Amino acid sequence: MDKQRVLFLCNANSARSLMGEALLRHLAGDHFEAFSAGSEPDQPHAMTLAALKKQGISTEGLASKSLDDFVGEHFAAVIVLCDKAQQACRDWQGSSDEHLYWDIRDPRLIGREDAYEQALQEIRRRLSLWLQIKARDARN
């Protein structure tokens, strides 16, 4: 069976979308191929990588990419993690079977040491629920 392709989007592709990409690979990499991009890509934030490593999640291959890198591509799901990326997606020249919007606060703007770990936990919680729904739907 082919893996379903999932694209995570946020503004800078330095924290939340990278977390989504790494988490999906970690939790269900045998069923899903995960990607991430940003509407204004920066680079992976050191605190993002530290939060992932602390949870035992591989950061291998994580790099910030532009939404433009995925023009014309199709995904089973696109998961948008911030308002700015939601706006940019309206102009994106790609397609998906499912479009989800999870407004996760940008840990770069919170200013607390645990902000990255909290963002990671919130993404994990939502992703786990989404994966349960996908597994249930696959059985029916």
C-alpha positions in Angstrom: 0.0 0.0 0.0 1.3 3.5 -0.9 2.0 5.8 2.0 -0.4 8.8 2.2 1.4 12.1 1.8 0.8 14.8 4.4 2.1 18.4 4.3 2.4 20.6 7.4 2.4 24.3 6.9 3.3 27.3 9.0 4.8 30.7 8.4 8.5 30.2 8.9 8.8 26.4 8.8 11.1 26.7 11.8 9.0 25.2 14.6 5.4 24.0 14.4 5.3 22.5 10.9 8.7 20.9 11.4 7.3 19.4 14.7 4.4 18.0 12.7 6.6 16.5 10.1 8.9 14.9 12.6 6.0 13.7 14.8 4.1 12.1 12.0 7.2 10.2 10.9 7.8 9.1 14.5 4.2 8.0 15.2 3.1 6.6 11.8 6.0 6.7 9.3 5.0 3.3 8.1 1.7 4.7 6.8 2.4 8.3 6.0 5.1 10.3 4.2 5.5 13.6 6.0 6.6 17.0 4.6 6.6 20.6 5.9 6.9 24.0 4.4 6.5 27.7 5.2 5.0 30.6 3.5 8.1 32.6 4.5 10.7 29.9 5.3 13.5 30.7 7.8 15.5 27.8 9.3 14.9 25.1 11.9 14.9 26.8 15.4 17.4 25.3 17.8 14.6 25.1 20.5 12.5 23.1 18.0 15.2 20.6 17.5 15.9 20.4 21.2 12.2 19.8 22.1 12.0 17.0 19.5 15.2 15.3 20.7 14.1 15.6 24.3 11.0 13.5 23.3 13.2 11.0 21.5 12.0 12.1 18.1 14.5 12.1 15.2 15.4 15.4 13.6 17.3 13.8 10.8 16.6 15.4 7.5 14.5 18.3 8.9 15.1 21.5 6.9 13.0 24.6 6.3 11.4 24.6 2.8 9.2 27.0 0.9 5.5 26.3 0.1 6.6 27.1 -3.5 8.7 23.8 -3.5 5.4 21.9 -3.5 3.6 23.7 -6.3 1.5 21.3 -8.4 1.8 18.4 -5.9 -1.1 16.5 -4.4 -1.3 15.4 -0.7 -3.8 13.2 1.2 -3.9 16.0 3.8 -2.6 19.5 4.3 -2.4 20.5 8.0 -2.0 24.3 8.5 -0.7 25.3 11.9 -1.0 29.2 11.8 -3.0 32.1 10.5 -0.3 33.4 8.2 0.1 30.0 6.4 -3.7 29.7 6.2 -3.7 33.0 4.2 -0.9 31.8 1.9 -2.6 28.5 1.2 -5.4 30.2 -0.6 -2.9 31.1 -3.3 -1.0 27.8 -3.3 -1.0 25.9 -6.5 -1.4 22.4 -5.1 -4.2 20.1 -4.0 -5.2 17.9 -1.1 -8.0 15.5 -0.2 -8.3 16.9 3.3 -7.4 20.4 4.6 -7.1 20.9 8.3 -6.5 24.0 10.3 -5.0 23.8 13.8 -4.1 27.2 15.2 -1.1 26.4 17.4 0.5 29.4 19.1 4.0 30.3 17.7 6.4 29.3 20.4 8.9 31.9 19.1 6.5 34.7 20.3 5.6 33.3 23.7 8.9 33.9 25.4 8.8 31.1 27.9 11.4 28.3 28.0 8.8 25.6 27.8 6.9 27.1 24.9 8.4 24.8 22.3 7.6 21.7 24.4 4.1 22.9 24.9 3.6 23.4 21.1 5.0 20.0 20.5 2.6 18.4 23.0 -0.4 20.2 21.5 0.6 19.0 18.0 1.1 15.5 19.3 -2.3 15.5 20.9 -4.1 16.7 17.8 -2.1 14.4 15.5 -2.8 11.4 17.7 -6.5 12.1 17.5 -6.3 12.5 13.7 -4.4 9.2 13.4 -7.1 7.4 15.5 -9.8 8.7 13.1 -7.7 7.7 10.1 -7.2 4.2 11.5 -11.0 3.9 12.3 -11.9 5.1 8.8 -9.5 2.5 7.2 -11.2 -0.3 9.1 -14.7 0.7 8.0 
